[in-house]
Amino acid sequence: MTAATYAIVIVAAVAVCTFITRLLPFAVFGTRKEPPGAVKYIGEVLPAAVIAILIVYCFRSTDFSSPGTLEGASGFAPAFISVALVILLHLWKRNNLLSIGTGTVCYMIMIQYVFV
Amino acid sequence: MQHNFFSAFFQRKEIWTFRILYRIIVSMKHDFEFAIKQTIPVMMGYIFMGIAYGLMLDQAGYGILWAFMTSLCIYAGSIQFILVSMLTGGMGLVSVIVMTFSVNSRHIFYGLSFIEKFRTMGRAFPYMIFSLTDETYALLCGTKIPDGTDKERAWFMIAALDQCWWVTGSVLGAVFGTLITFDITGIDFAMTALFAVIALEQWLDAKTHIPALTGLVCGTAALLIFGPDRFILPALAAAVGILVAFRKKLEKKTEGEEGEK
């Protein structure tokens, strides 16, 4: 097997397996006229839980090991301050792009210039 | 005389075809502008994460065509980054399959929210399933479709635009990655901010905060127990378990409040 063939096989395997994970719920429950009540219920309440978990995922590498110093604070302060800014700005203006853009710029400035 | 001429003119079949076509284009333009606006935060994240991916792939010896094809056919950020090390390390096929399933298993839970909602998508149905990434999932859950916007078309455009940003970023990274000199560290925070905004909107809208709090508690607990690299699946499984256990209570709560309205 040449290097190119190997790479094509690997890429194809990853592509097929990824699609299978996305297809699975539709393949299992999608063929019936009406999905079972429990699945319908989970589908309705899960998004809020999933998005909360995704937020935790975004904070997965925050580091609280030495919060006292400026160096230690750089492990968590930029992310928490920027998210607080996003939330406050969004409560005030309710404008997605404004909240997200300002929060991101604030985060970039903080990790590049403030908490270096 | 003039009146007759014009009404005859507009009653001609081909003119009507043009008018219908014109109306379709105008309404598509409207939906397209809406979809673009919704995906701008994802664009910021995907283009720059895509650049990082394309650059990594290019430096591993796989150029533009590979960046384009992998982002087109796989379209899943985390596994694509792992793919680079799989390729350079020469990982075996079975390990690759096991790895892909374990990294992407969270997607199984995403489809559950769209089993019925995607049914109306028509020909776009398979593509909607294929393109259900974390960010597209969050956008589709969080986007309120305004009146006068075609929901199915807007959803499809949001999904397709998200993938366009990812593919564009990957290709840019493979072509120009080494030329980027300004510091873009931290631009991926746009994704965190997007999730925060969607969570906030859902929180303000929600009849009950139990699902969001369940996710927060399960996510934090799983992160502390399993560590940052493999906590999502246990967190999702625990959240589903707890939400199923509270089904009677939660359903009563949502129905009760609906009744009051």
Interface residues (C-beta under 8 A of the other chain):
Chain A: Y6 A7 V9 I10 V11 A12 A13 V14 A15 C17 T18 F19 I20 T21 R22 L23 L24 P25 F26 F29 G30 P35 A38 V39 K40 Y41 I42 G43 E44 V45 L46 P47 A48 A49 V50 I51 A52 I53 L54 I55 V56 Y57 C58 F59 R60 S61 P78 A79 S82 V83 V86 I87 H90 L91 N96 L97 S99 I100 G101 G103 T104 Y107 M108 M110 I111 Q112
Chain B: K37 Q38 I40 P41 M44 Y62 W66 M69 T70 C73 I74 Y75 A76 I79 Q80 L83 M86 L87 G90 M91 L93 V96 I97 T100 F101 N104 S105 H107 I108 F109 Y110 G111 L112 S113 F114 I115 E116 F118 R119 I129 F130 L132 D134 Y137 A138 C141 G142 D183 I184 T185 G186 I187 F189 A190 M191 T192 A193 L194 F195 A196 V197 I198 A199 L200 Q202 W203 A206 I210 P211 A212 L213 T214 G215 L216 C218 G219 T220 L223 P228 F231 I232 A235 L236 A239 V240 L243 V244 R247 L250 E251
